[in-house]
């Protein structure tokens, strides 16, 4: 991601509207680019100041800490979605393997026996 792309995504990040496929790339870029991090921190500070004036909900004025917490929270969300994606994929794969095994067990038991014999005749087994 270039700095120009990251800067264009700052408002979307602040409004939690950044597309999920770009969020991880954005966070990695901002964490590794001091210039973009400073830009985000400036906008984040202004955004929170406006929120604070409207809602009076923030007890801390440590904007750098609040930004780090926000980045961390969004990274954790990315990791959670990735784990769910992998778990779902693993479940689908396991289900397919079970169904395939049942299919062979029911429709072609002699084929399974041939495969088993072939496996057990392999050297080292």
Secondary structure in CASP SS format (residue, H / E / C, confidence):
PFRMAT SS
TARGET T0000
AUTHOR 0000-0000-0000
METHOD secondary structure of the structure
MODEL  1
X C 1.00
X C 1.00
X H 1.00
X H 1.00
X H 1.00
X H 1.00
X H 1.00
X H 1.00
X H 1.00
X H 1.00
X H 1.00
X H 1.00
X H 1.00
X H 1.00
X C 1.00
X C 1.00
X C 1.00
X C 1.00
X C 1.00
X H 1.00
X H 1.00
X H 1.00
X H 1.00
X H 1.00
X H 1.00
X H 1.00
X H 1.00
X H 1.00
X H 1.00
X H 1.00
X H 1.00
X H 1.00
X C 1.00
X H 1.00
X H 1.00
X H 1.00
X H 1.00
X H 1.00
X H 1.00
X H 1.00
X H 1.00
X H 1.00
X H 1.00
X H 1.00
X H 1.00
X H 1.00
X H 1.00
X H 1.00
X H 1.00
X H 1.00
X H 1.00
X H 1.00
X H 1.00
X H 1.00
X H 1.00
X C 1.00
X C 1.00
X C 1.00
X C 1.00
X C 1.00
X C 1.00
X C 1.00
X H 1.00
X H 1.00
X H 1.00
X H 1.00
X H 1.00
X H 1.00
X H 1.00
X H 1.00
X H 1.00
X H 1.00
X H 1.00
X H 1.00
X H 1.00
X H 1.00
X H 1.00
X H 1.00
X H 1.00
X H 1.00
X H 1.00
X H 1.00
X H 1.00
X H 1.00
X H 1.00
X H 1.00
X H 1.00
X H 1.00
X H 1.00
X H 1.00
X H 1.00
X H 1.00
X H 1.00
X H 1.00
X H 1.00
X H 1.00
X H 1.00
X H 1.00
X H 1.00
X H 1.00
X H 1.00
X H 1.00
X H 1.00
X H 1.00
X H 1.00
X H 1.00
X H 1.00
X C 1.00
X H 1.00
X H 1.00
X H 1.00
X H 1.00
X H 1.00
X H 1.00
X H 1.00
X H 1.00
X H 1.00
X H 1.00
X H 1.00
X H 1.00
X C 1.00
X C 1.00
X C 1.00
X C 1.00
X C 1.00
END
